[in-house]
Every structure is written in C-alpha cells, then in structure tokens.
Amino acid sequence: CAPSDALRAISTVTRAADIVGLVHVKPKLSDAEYQKQLKGLKDDFYKMQGAERLDYKTAALRAVVYIEEVKGEFNPPASSARIVQKGAAFDPPVLAVMVGTTVDFPNMDNLFHNVFSYSKVKPFDLGLYKSVATKSITFDKPGQVTLYCSIHRNMKADILILQNPYFSTCDAKGAFKIANVPAGTYTVTAWHDRFPETSKEMEIPAEGVVDAELVLGVLDLPQIK
C-alpha cells in the first residue's frame, strides 16, 4: 500500500488509529461471460475507439481510498509530486494529492509531448516540450483533473486532489492503509477512474487498527436478455 506522503507534512496526531483494508474490483460479468462477449472483437476495435481493456486482476492499482472531510487546516507537502511522460504514457496513470500540491511533469522521451486538461477544477495547457524538460502545475482546488497529450491520443492520466492528507493508493491486490486518522466518524470513499465511487461511514477510535472493505464495479445493473 502507499500511504499519503502529505501525512509527513503535518504533526503526529496523538489520538489516532489506522484504517487498513481491501478494495475489491468486481466485474458485472463472470470471466467466462466476459471472454464470450469479447470473442470476435479485435484489439484494433479498442484502439479505434480510444478505449482500453480493463484487467480486473490488477485494476485496484488505480484505486484511491480517502476520507471525504476532516476538520482542520492541513499544509501540503513541501516536495512536489510527479507524473512522468515516458514511452508515450503517463506514469503513474492515477495520482492522489492534497490541495496545494505542486505536480511536476518531466518528459523523459526524446520526442515532443504536451500535457493539458479541460477539467473545470484546473484547466491548463503546458504546451509542447521535449526531454529532459520539466513543467509544473500547483493544484489549488479539490476535485478530479484528467490529463491528455495533444499529440498521443492514448496518453491519459487522472489526478485526484483531496481536502486532507488521509488517503492511500491501493496496491495490486487492493490493499491500502490510511495512517494516523484522528478519532471521529467519517465517510471513507473508494475512487477509481473507471467506476462509480463507493463510500461507507466509519467510526474511528482513538487508537488501534480499523478494518475496512469496499467494493468497486459497475454493479446491480438490470439484466438484458
């Protein structure tokens, strides 16, 4: 799991607990049904549509678990976060940061890239630049910012800007840990760039470890016969 780096920028909470858990990413169809529907469709179909096949076995790598609102004022980390442009792709494809964080966008390819976003939270266009140049943006409002490259249509990434430092990016198995959460009642939300968010209310004690499980997916849709 990857606890928030921003936690290092605030003082240690004396009465706090850790949230440790799993995010399950579940397809609507069984694997056999899914493969049956894919039969006859070629990879070129997805490329033409600008779409991407989602591997549910590793989909949790793009999930972020966060606490929606925590009282208090929090300082963003002094160091910048990074999304690298390499191999005509953004790495990582999903980045969670706290409000006020600066994100660097180094170009590691020996060709031009352009980072831009039409998101209402932070519209911007960094223009064209080659390696090993770096450009940066500070994200000063909460919300989701989707990034693209004007040259390479398959380049896409998402930045989730959050109100507080209590968040974590899941590992490949869906495991996460949010450390030093102050005691209280909170809404804990799992976010993914391809699925609706899912949330649950949790009571966090003054110390110890709290277990949590959340499920992401396109669930409970009507069956079409």
C-alpha positions in Angstrom: 0.0 0.0 0.0 1.1 3.6 -0.4 0.1 5.9 2.4 -0.2 9.6 1.7 3.2 11.4 1.5 1.3 14.5 2.8 1.0 12.9 6.2 4.7 13.7 6.7 3.9 17.4 6.4 1.6 17.5 9.5 2.3 16.9 13.1 1.7 13.5 14.6 -1.8 13.0 15.9 -1.7 11.7 19.5 -5.2 10.2 19.5 -5.4 8.3 16.2 -5.9 5.0 14.6 -5.0 3.3 11.3 -7.5 2.2 8.7 -6.3 -0.9 7.0 -8.3 -2.8 4.3 -9.0 -4.0 0.9 -10.7 -2.7 -2.2 -12.4 -5.4 -4.4 -12.9 -4.5 -8.0 -15.6 -6.8 -9.4 -16.8 -7.1 -13.0 -20.5 -7.4 -13.7 -19.9 -10.5 -15.8 -18.1 -13.6 -14.8 -14.8 -14.2 -16.5 -16.3 -16.8 -18.8 -19.2 -14.5 -19.8 -16.7 -11.6 -20.3 -14.5 -13.7 -22.6 -17.5 -14.8 -24.6 -18.6 -11.2 -25.3 -15.0 -10.3 -26.3 -14.9 -13.2 -28.8 -14.7 -11.8 -32.3 -13.6 -8.4 -31.3 -10.1 -7.4 -32.2 -7.6 -5.2 -30.4 -7.9 -2.7 -33.3 -11.5 -2.1 -32.3 -10.4 -0.8 -28.9 -7.6 1.2 -30.4 -10.0 2.8 -32.9 -12.4 3.7 -30.1 -9.6 5.1 -27.9 -10.7 2.6 -25.3 -8.7 0.3 -23.0 -9.4 -3.2 -21.9 -9.5 -3.3 -18.1 -7.7 -6.1 -16.4 -9.8 -6.7 -13.2 -7.0 -8.6 -11.6 -4.8 -5.5 -11.4 -7.5 -2.8 -11.6 -7.1 -2.0 -7.9 -3.8 -0.3 -8.7 -5.8 2.6 -9.9 -8.0 2.8 -6.9 -7.7 5.5 -4.2 -9.2 5.4 -0.8 -9.7 8.6 1.1 -11.6 10.3 3.9 -14.0 12.8 2.4 -13.7 15.6 5.0 -11.6 16.1 8.1 -11.9 19.2 10.3 -8.8 21.3 10.5 -6.2 23.0 8.3 -3.5 20.9 6.5 -0.3 22.1 4.9 0.6 20.4 1.5 3.9 18.6 1.4 7.0 20.8 0.7 8.2 18.4 -2.1 6.5 18.1 -5.4 4.7 15.0 -6.7 5.5 13.7 -10.2 3.8 12.2 -13.2 6.5 11.2 -15.8 6.0 11.1 -19.5 7.8 8.0 -20.7 7.2 5.5 -23.5 4.3 7.8 -24.7 2.5 7.1 -21.5 1.8 8.9 -18.2 3.3 7.2 -15.1 1.6 6.8 -12.8 -1.8 6.9 -14.6 -3.5 7.8 -11.3 -2.1 10.2 -8.7 -3.7 11.4 -5.5 -2.5 14.6 -3.9 -3.7 17.1 -1.3 -4.9 20.6 -2.2 -1.9 22.9 -2.7 0.4 20.2 -4.0 2.6 21.0 -7.0 3.0 18.3 -9.6 6.0 18.1 -11.9 5.6 16.7 -15.4 9.0 15.7 -16.7 9.3 14.5 -20.3 11.7 11.5 -20.5 11.0 10.8 -24.1 13.1 12.1 -27.0 10.0 13.4 -28.7 7.5 16.2 -28.0 4.7 15.8 -25.5 2.0 18.2 -24.4 0.2 18.0 -21.0 -3.2 19.6 -20.9 -6.6 19.4 -19.2 -10.0 20.7 -19.8 -11.1 19.9 -16.3 -13.1 22.6 -14.6 -11.0 22.1 -11.4 -7.8 23.2 -13.1 -7.8 23.8 -16.9 -4.3 24.3 -18.3 -2.0 23.6 -21.3 1.7 23.2 -20.8 2.5 23.4 -24.5 4.9 21.2 -26.4 8.3 20.2 -24.8 10.9 17.5 -25.2 13.2 15.6 -22.8 14.6 16.3 -20.4 12.4 19.4 -19.7 10.0 19.5 -16.8 7.0 21.7 -16.3 4.9 22.0 -13.2 1.4 22.9 -12.0 0.1 23.6 -8.5 -3.4 22.2 -7.9 -5.3 24.6 -5.5 -8.8 23.2 -5.6 -10.2 19.8 -4.7 -11.6 17.5 -7.5 -10.6 15.3 -10.4 -8.3 16.5 -13.2 -7.9 14.4 -16.3 -4.7 14.8 -18.3 -4.1 14.3 -22.0 -1.4 14.8 -24.6 -2.4 16.7 -27.7 -0.1 14.5 -29.9 -0.6 11.0 -28.5 -4.3 10.2 -28.2 -3.8 7.1 -25.9 -2.0 9.2 -23.2 -4.3 9.8 -20.3 -3.9 10.2 -16.6 -6.0 11.4 -13.6 -5.1 13.5 -10.6 -7.4 13.3 -7.6 -7.0 16.5 -5.5 -8.1 15.9 -1.9 -9.0 18.2 1.1 -6.9 16.4 3.6 -3.8 14.0 3.8 -5.8 11.0 4.9 -5.8 8.9 1.7 -4.0 5.9 0.2 -3.4 4.4 -3.2 -4.1 0.7 -3.3 -1.6 -2.0 -4.3 -2.2 -4.6 -7.0 -4.2 -6.8 -4.5 -6.3 -3.9 -3.4 -4.7 -3.4 0.0 -4.4 0.0 1.5 -3.5 1.8 4.7 -4.5 5.2 5.9 -2.4 6.0 9.0 -2.9 8.3 12.0 -6.6 9.1 11.4 -7.9 11.2 14.3 -10.8 9.8 16.3 -14.3 10.5 14.9 -17.0 9.5 12.4 -16.0 9.8 8.8 -17.1 8.9 5.3 -14.5 6.7 3.7 -14.6 6.6 -0.1 -13.0 4.3 -2.7 -12.4 6.1 -6.1 -11.4 4.6 -9.5 -11.2 6.4 -12.8 -13.3 3.7 -14.5 -16.1 3.1 -11.9 -18.6 5.0 -9.7 -17.3 5.8 -6.3 -18.4 3.7 -3.3 -18.5 5.0 0.3 -19.2 3.8 3.8 -19.4 5.6 7.1 -16.8 4.5 9.7 -16.3 5.2 13.4 -12.6 5.6 14.1 -11.4 5.0 17.7 -8.7 7.0 19.5 -6.2 4.2 18.9 -5.7 0.8 17.2 -6.5 -0.5 13.8 -9.8 -0.5 12.0 -10.5 -2.9 9.1 -12.4 -1.8 6.0 -13.5 -3.4 2.8 -15.0 -1.6 -0.2 -16.3 -2.9 -3.5 -15.9 -1.1 -6.8 -17.5 -2.0 -10.1 -20.5 -1.5 -12.4 -22.9 -3.4 -10.1 -26.6 -4.0 -9.8 -27.4 -3.2 -13.4 -30.6 -4.6 -14.9 -30.1 -7.8 -16.9 -30.7 -7.5 -20.6 -32.0 -10.7 -22.2 
